Amino acid sequence: MSIHVTIIGAGLGGLTLARVLHVHGIPSTVYEAESSPMARAQGGLLDIRDYNGQPALRDAGLHDEFRALILEGRQATRVLSREGEALLDLPDDGTGTNPEVPRGELRRMLLDSLPAGTVRWGHKVTGVRGLGGGRHEVAFADGTTVETELLVGADGAWSRVRPLLSGATPEYTGVSFVETHLLDADTRHPGSAKLVCDGSTMILAPGKGVLVHRERGGNLHTWVMLVRPRDWFDGIDFSDSDSDSASALARIAREFDDWAPQLTALIADGDTAPVVRQIHALPAEHRWDRTPGVTLLGDAAHLTAPNGEGANLALYDGAELGKAIAAHPGDTEAALTAYEREMFPRSAAAALDGVDLREMLGEDTPYNLIGMFAQ
């Protein structure tokens, strides 16, 4: 008997699952709260690892298409002191194994690989309940519902599917990111552009830091990292009017008054409204008892602070779950058991082995980071 898989969330993991299922001739529907693929920006560059993200894309039959998205030279790394002195400069010599691609372009590639109508946009989940026998009902904000025999929560940090399996909720890590962009930086911000290498440039100090990616068109994507309580940000107006944006960026830049002016310009000169991203995480060894007819992948299953593994694990989860379903035709529980048996230790190891943000911004920074690259 053919099964139809219901996937909540059109992020990288959910779309990879849908694609691998399609490769194996298994139908699925992806329900996404956003109104369209262009409803919001999709983040910055992702380094796609050769041991999880890239194998997943091979399983999806999309590795050649992925290769076409790679931004050459972006595996370069530079670490600066707060005075602007280069402490570490690693060029991209072409031997790196984790090429960088824009997240939005990777998502578009996955969307384009699916049959028309696979993704249902504008379907925000308001509730999920079990119906017995492994079946579930998903309710949407527009008043519609869908019943399914296999439900996958690929709906991120604040998953509406997770409560079916686990009472765990993400907790604030104590670190927040403030995101902005310097557009056409080589022309409009030449001083900043000169500081930033072709790939990732980092400036770290205890309790704070700046990470900059060089993206397409000479754009610089700045992530400001601050160890602050959540309510610290409440006193800053992050609305998107030009005057409020400039004021908010100036306020954040004041936290770096002891840095060289050309470094604080990477914050204060931002051309886009700053966006605050408070970093949350689930317990490193988050798991649940096998529950018929439902499972999780990606951040819904194992949200961690950014450590370079999140997107890659989502891709890998999606591919592995798709292959497990294909390998156990007519036996959903065997498929989900096989998938979770491998996923739990894999995600726990990634969480424990990844870069700890609080440690990276601790008293020994930036030299602990330099030591990591020197290994």
C-alpha positions as CSV (number, residue, x, y, z in Angstrom):
1,M,0.0,0.0,0.0
2,S,1.4,3.4,-1.0
3,I,1.9,5.9,1.8
4,H,1.6,9.7,1.5
5,V,4.0,11.7,3.8
6,T,2.9,15.0,5.3
7,I,5.8,17.3,6.0
8,I,5.4,20.5,8.1
9,G,8.0,23.1,7.1
10,A,9.6,24.0,3.8
11,G,13.1,24.6,5.1
12,L,16.2,22.7,3.9
13,G,15.4,19.5,5.8
14,G,11.7,19.2,4.9
15,L,12.5,19.9,1.2
16,T,15.3,17.4,1.1
17,L,13.0,14.8,2.6
18,A,10.3,15.6,-0.1
19,R,12.9,15.4,-2.8
20,V,14.4,12.0,-1.7
21,L,10.9,10.6,-1.4
22,H,10.1,11.8,-4.9
23,V,13.3,10.1,-6.2
24,H,11.9,6.9,-4.7
25,G,8.5,7.4,-6.1
26,I,6.8,8.2,-2.8
27,P,4.4,11.1,-2.7
28,S,4.5,13.9,-0.1
29,T,3.0,17.3,0.7
30,V,4.9,20.0,2.4
31,Y,2.9,22.6,4.3
32,E,4.6,25.9,4.9
33,A,3.4,28.9,6.9
34,E,5.1,31.5,4.7
35,S,3.0,32.9,1.9
36,S,5.5,32.3,-0.9
37,P,9.2,31.3,-1.5
38,M,10.1,35.0,-1.5
39,A,8.2,35.9,1.8
40,R,11.5,36.6,3.6
41,A,15.2,36.6,3.2
42,Q,16.7,33.1,3.7
43,G,19.9,33.9,5.6
44,G,23.5,34.0,4.5
45,L,26.2,31.6,3.4
46,L,26.3,27.9,4.4
47,D,29.3,25.7,4.3
48,I,28.1,22.4,3.1
49,R,30.1,19.6,4.7
50,D,31.5,16.7,2.8
51,Y,30.4,14.2,5.4
52,N,26.7,15.1,5.8
53,G,25.3,17.9,3.7
54,Q,26.9,16.9,0.5
55,P,26.1,13.1,0.8
56,A,22.5,14.2,1.4
57,L,22.4,16.2,-1.8
58,R,23.9,13.2,-3.7
59,D,21.0,11.1,-2.3
60,A,18.6,13.7,-3.6
61,G,20.2,13.5,-7.1
62,L,21.2,17.2,-6.9
63,H,24.9,17.3,-6.3
64,D,25.7,18.7,-9.7
65,E,23.2,21.5,-9.3
66,F,24.6,22.2,-5.9
67,R,28.1,22.5,-7.3
68,A,26.9,25.2,-9.7
69,L,25.9,27.3,-6.6
70,I,29.3,27.3,-5.0
71,L,30.9,30.7,-4.4
72,E,34.6,30.2,-5.2
73,G,37.1,31.5,-2.7
74,R,34.7,31.7,0.2
75,Q,36.5,29.1,2.3
76,A,39.1,31.8,3.2
77,T,39.2,32.7,6.9
78,R,40.6,35.8,8.6
79,V,40.7,36.6,12.4
80,L,41.4,40.2,13.4
81,S,42.3,41.8,16.7
82,R,40.0,44.5,18.0
83,E,42.7,47.0,16.7
84,G,42.2,45.6,13.2
85,E,45.5,43.6,13.1
86,A,45.4,40.3,11.2
87,L,46.0,37.5,13.8
88,L,45.2,34.7,11.3
89,D,44.8,34.7,7.5
90,L,44.0,31.4,5.8
91,P,43.4,31.8,2.1
92,D,41.1,29.5,0.1
93,D,43.7,27.4,-1.8
94,G,41.1,25.2,-3.4
95,T,41.7,22.2,-1.2
96,G,38.9,22.8,1.3
97,T,36.1,20.3,1.6
98,N,33.2,22.6,2.9
99,P,32.3,24.9,0.0
100,E,30.0,27.9,0.7
101,V,26.7,28.4,-1.0
102,P,23.9,31.0,-0.4
103,R,21.1,29.5,1.7
104,G,18.4,31.1,-0.4
105,E,19.8,29.6,-3.6
106,L,20.1,26.2,-2.1
107,R,16.5,26.3,-1.0
108,R,15.4,27.4,-4.4
109,M,17.3,24.5,-6.0
110,L,15.4,22.1,-3.7
111,L,12.0,23.7,-4.5
112,D,12.6,23.6,-8.2
113,S,13.4,19.9,-8.0
114,L,9.9,19.0,-6.6
115,P,6.7,18.4,-8.6
116,A,4.4,21.4,-8.9
117,G,2.0,21.6,-6.0
118,T,4.2,19.6,-3.6
119,V,4.6,22.7,-1.3
120,R,1.4,24.3,0.0
121,W,2.3,27.9,0.9
122,G,0.3,30.0,3.4
123,H,-0.5,27.0,5.7
124,K,0.3,28.0,9.2
125,V,-0.2,25.2,11.7
126,T,-2.3,26.0,14.7
127,G,-2.6,22.6,16.2
128,V,-1.8,18.9,15.8
129,R,-3.6,16.0,17.5
130,G,-3.4,12.2,17.4
131,L,-6.3,10.3,16.1
132,G,-5.1,6.8,17.1
133,G,-3.5,4.1,15.1
134,G,-0.6,6.3,14.1
135,R,-2.8,8.8,12.3
136,H,-2.8,12.6,13.1
137,E,-4.8,15.6,12.2
138,V,-3.1,18.9,11.4
139,A,-5.1,22.1,11.7
140,F,-4.2,25.3,9.9
141,A,-4.9,29.0,10.5
142,D,-7.3,29.2,7.5
143,G,-9.6,26.7,9.2
144,T,-8.7,23.7,7.1
145,T,-7.4,20.4,8.4
146,V,-5.5,17.4,6.9
147,E,-5.3,13.9,8.2
148,T,-2.1,11.8,7.7
149,E,-0.7,8.4,8.4
150,L,2.9,9.7,8.5
151,L,3.6,13.2,9.9
152,V,7.1,14.8,9.9
153,G,7.9,17.9,11.9
154,A,10.5,19.9,9.9
155,D,9.2,23.1,11.3
156,G,12.2,24.5,13.2
157,A,13.0,25.7,16.6
158,W,9.4,26.4,17.7
159,S,7.9,23.2,16.1
160,R,4.2,22.7,16.5
161,V,4.7,19.0,15.9
162,R,7.4,18.4,18.7
163,P,4.9,18.4,21.6
164,L,3.4,15.2,20.2
165,L,6.7,13.6,21.1
166,S,8.5,15.6,23.7
167,G,7.9,18.2,26.4
168,A,11.3,19.9,25.7
169,T,11.4,23.5,24.7
170,P,14.3,25.6,23.5
171,E,16.1,27.6,26.1
172,Y,18.0,30.9,25.6
173,T,21.8,30.3,25.4
174,G,22.6,33.8,26.7
175,V,23.9,34.9,23.2
176,S,22.1,37.0,20.7
177,F,23.0,37.9,17.1
178,V,22.2,41.2,15.5
179,E,22.3,40.9,11.7
180,T,22.8,43.6,9.0
181,H,24.3,44.0,5.6
182,L,26.7,46.5,3.9
183,L,25.6,46.5,0.3
184,D,28.0,46.9,-2.7
185,A,30.7,47.3,-0.1
186,D,33.7,47.6,-2.5
187,T,32.1,50.8,-3.9
188,R,30.1,52.2,-1.0
189,H,32.2,50.9,2.0
190,P,35.7,50.5,0.7
191,G,37.4,50.7,4.1
192,S,35.2,47.8,5.4
193,A,35.6,45.8,2.3
194,K,39.4,46.0,2.5
195,L,39.3,44.5,6.1
196,V,37.2,41.5,5.1
197,C,38.7,38.6,3.3
198,D,37.0,36.7,0.5
199,G,35.3,34.3,2.9
200,S,34.7,34.7,6.7
201,T,36.2,37.3,8.8
202,M,36.0,37.2,12.7
203,I,36.8,39.7,15.4
204,L,36.2,38.3,18.9
205,A,36.5,39.6,22.4
206,P,35.1,38.4,25.8
207,G,31.4,38.6,25.6
208,K,31.1,40.0,22.1
209,G,32.2,39.5,18.6
210,V,31.6,40.2,14.9
211,L,31.4,37.7,12.1
212,V,31.3,38.9,8.5
213,H,30.7,36.9,5.3
214,R,31.5,38.2,1.8
215,E,28.5,37.3,-0.3
216,R,27.5,37.9,-4.0
217,G,27.9,41.3,-5.5
218,G,30.4,42.6,-2.9
219,N,27.8,42.5,-0.1
220,L,29.1,42.1,3.4
221,H,26.8,40.2,5.8
222,T,27.5,41.2,9.4
223,W,26.6,39.2,12.4
224,V,27.2,40.9,15.7
225,M,27.4,38.5,18.7
226,L,26.6,39.7,22.2
227,V,26.4,37.8,25.5
228,R,23.4,39.7,27.0
229,P,20.2,38.8,28.7
230,R,17.1,38.8,26.4
231,D,15.6,41.9,28.0
232,W,18.8,43.9,27.3
233,F,17.6,44.2,23.7
234,D,14.1,45.4,24.7
235,G,15.3,48.9,25.2
236,I,16.5,49.2,21.6
237,D,14.0,50.1,18.8
238,F,14.7,47.6,15.9
239,S,11.9,48.9,13.7
240,D,12.8,49.2,10.0
241,S,12.5,52.9,9.4
242,D,15.8,54.5,8.3
243,S,16.2,56.7,11.4
244,D,15.4,53.9,13.8
245,S,17.7,51.4,12.0
246,A,20.6,53.9,12.2
247,S,19.9,54.6,15.8
248,A,19.7,50.8,16.7
249,L,23.0,50.1,14.8
250,A,24.7,53.0,16.5
251,R,23.5,51.7,19.9
252,I,24.9,48.2,19.2
253,A,28.2,49.7,17.9
254,R,28.7,51.5,21.2
255,E,29.2,48.1,22.8
256,F,32.4,48.0,20.7
257,D,33.8,51.5,21.6
258,D,37.2,50.0,22.5
259,W,37.6,48.6,19.0
260,A,39.2,50.3,16.0
261,P,36.7,52.6,14.2
262,Q,37.1,50.7,10.9
263,L,35.8,47.7,12.8
264,T,32.8,49.4,14.4
265,A,31.9,50.7,10.9
266,L,31.0,47.1,10.0
267,I,28.1,47.5,12.4
268,A,27.2,51.2,12.4
269,D,27.3,51.5,8.6
270,G,24.8,48.8,8.0
271,D,22.5,49.4,5.0
272,T,19.7,47.2,6.1
273,A,17.5,47.2,9.2
274,P,19.1,45.3,12.0
275,V,17.5,42.0,12.9
276,V,17.9,40.5,16.4
277,R,18.2,36.7,16.6
278,Q,18.2,35.4,20.1
279,I,19.9,32.0,20.1
280,H,18.1,29.1,21.7
281,A,18.9,25.4,22.0
282,L,17.4,22.1,23.0
283,P,19.2,19.8,25.3
284,A,22.2,18.2,23.6
285,E,20.9,14.7,24.0
286,H,17.2,15.5,23.2
287,R,15.3,12.3,22.3
288,W,11.8,10.8,22.7
289,D,10.1,7.5,22.9
290,R,8.9,6.0,19.6
291,T,5.5,7.4,18.9
292,P,3.5,5.8,16.0
293,G,3.2,7.8,12.8
294,V,5.3,10.9,13.6
295,T,8.9,12.0,13.9
296,L,11.0,15.2,13.7
297,L,14.0,16.4,11.7
298,G,16.4,19.3,11.7
299,D,16.0,22.0,14.3
300,A,12.6,20.6,15.4
301,A,14.6,17.5,16.6
302,H,17.9,18.9,17.8
303,L,18.1,22.7,17.8
304,T,21.6,23.9,18.8
305,A,23.4,27.2,18.8
306,P,25.0,28.0,15.4
307,N,28.1,25.7,15.0
308,G,28.2,25.1,11.3
309,E,26.2,21.8,11.6
310,G,22.6,22.9,11.7
311,A,21.8,23.2,8.0
312,N,24.0,20.2,7.2
313,L,22.2,18.0,9.8
314,A,18.8,19.1,8.4
315,L,19.8,18.1,4.9
316,Y,21.2,14.8,6.2
317,D,18.2,14.1,8.4
318,G,15.9,14.7,5.4
319,A,17.8,12.3,3.2
320,E,18.2,9.6,5.8
321,L,14.5,9.7,6.7
322,G,13.5,9.5,3.0
323,K,15.8,6.5,2.4
324,A,14.5,4.8,5.5
325,I,10.8,5.2,4.4
326,A,11.8,3.9,0.9
327,A,13.6,0.9,2.4
328,H,10.6,-0.2,4.5
329,P,7.6,-0.1,2.2
330,G,4.4,-0.6,4.0
331,D,6.1,-0.5,7.5
332,T,6.2,3.0,8.7
333,E,7.2,2.1,12.2
334,A,10.2,0.1,11.0
335,A,11.3,3.1,8.9
336,L,10.9,5.6,11.8
337,T,12.6,3.3,14.3
338,A,15.6,2.9,11.9
339,Y,15.8,6.6,11.3
340,E,15.6,7.7,14.9
341,R,18.1,5.0,16.1
342,E,20.8,6.7,13.9
343,M,19.6,10.3,14.3
344,F,19.7,10.5,18.1
345,P,23.4,9.8,18.6
346,R,24.4,11.6,15.4
347,S,22.7,14.9,16.5
348,A,23.9,14.6,20.1
349,A,27.5,14.1,18.9
350,A,27.2,17.2,16.6
351,A,25.9,19.3,19.5
352,L,28.6,18.2,21.9
353,D,31.5,18.5,19.4
354,G,30.4,21.8,17.8
355,V,31.8,25.2,18.7
356,D,30.3,26.5,22.0
357,L,29.3,30.1,21.5
358,R,29.8,31.0,25.1
359,E,33.2,29.4,25.1
360,M,34.2,31.1,21.8
361,L,33.3,34.5,23.4
362,G,35.0,33.6,26.7
363,E,38.0,35.1,28.5
364,D,40.5,33.3,26.2
365,T,39.1,34.6,22.9
366,P,40.3,35.1,20.2
367,Y,43.3,32.9,20.9
368,N,41.2,29.8,21.6
369,L,39.6,30.2,18.2
370,I,43.0,30.6,16.5
371,G,44.1,27.4,18.2
372,M,41.1,25.6,16.9
373,F,42.0,26.6,13.3
374,A,45.6,25.6,13.9
375,Q,44.7,22.0,14.9
